[in-house]
Amino acid sequence: HTIFSDGTIMPEERVWEGSRRGLDAIAITEHIEFRPHDSFIKADHNESYKIAKGVEKSANIIVIPGAEITRDKPLGHLNTLFLKDANALDVEDPLIAIDNALKQGAFIMWNHPGWPNDTSTIYKVHEELIRQKKIHGIELVNGFEYYPKAFNYCKDYGLTYMGNTDIHGVYRQTYRTDIQSGPMTVVFAKERSEEGVKEALFAGRSVVKFGDILIGSEKNLTALVKACLTYEVKNTHDNQALVKVMNKSTLNFEILLDNKSVTILGNATTEFKVRLNDKAKFTNTYITDNSQLVIDVSSLR
């Protein structure tokens, strides 16, 4: 968010923040119904995106247009991405606003289901919207909080796993940590473009990164792990092997092997013993609130 809704900085600075974090894409999603600065910010709902888009090329980051439908529960808040005209969402009935976004080809996610009462309750309105394919993803991480119960909804309903900063203030003042530590959505796009991101999100190809926690479907987490880790067997003895694991990414992985925990740091090589038929549980991953990724170590090779 920017000063065009309830944020505190200009749209172009929000884009430069994303660039400094090393992001490939950022979405500008101002609140439609909540604009506390409108006494001196006189503009329609598309203006902040237009300003942000103006620095897209120089910042080398894809700026995605969007808006946030902001209503009380049971509906709650919804992000709409890839809009053509956010003004079409400024209507009294939120269900009409959703339909107007869908007419523009929007990807819609249910935002922060655990806010403000921490229940992460899925209401009938959400179930009906999901059944009608009007909700495509769920925001599982929102700033400093995340909603384990909602992990299950993504798996049960086949929805896209999403994670966002939902940033209002200055990023470095808000997080006071390394620029890569804040939440983000890792999108498995076929090309680095707005259309590439859009296609991947509708296809459900994403993993949420929150510190060292990775949240996603079994298929996507497996693909991510295999893209990051490779290993070679150094020697074998009595059905055991000494293996060298190379992590080609900046991600950290925590694995449990035969009741032994191993940390594989980003851009590092680690050696440890395994049984030849061992399976590795990646304990910093989540598919649901109580299931984690388990794969055969030999499949990493």
Secondary structure, DSSP 8 states (H G I E B T S, - for coil): --TTTT-SS-HHHHHHHHHHHT-SEEEEEEESS--TTTTT----TTHHHHHHHTTHHHHT-EEEEEEEEE--TTT-EEEEES-S-GGGG-SS-HHHHHHHHHTTT-EEEE--TTTTTS-----HHHHHHHHTT---EEEEEETTEE-HHHHHHHHHHT-EEEEE----S-HHHHH-S-TTSS-EEEE--SSSSHHHHHHHHHTT-EEEEETTEEEE-HHHHHHHHHHHEEEEEEEEETTEEEEEEEE-SS--EEEEETTEEEEE-TT-EEEEEEETT-EEEETTEESBTTB-EEEEGGGG-
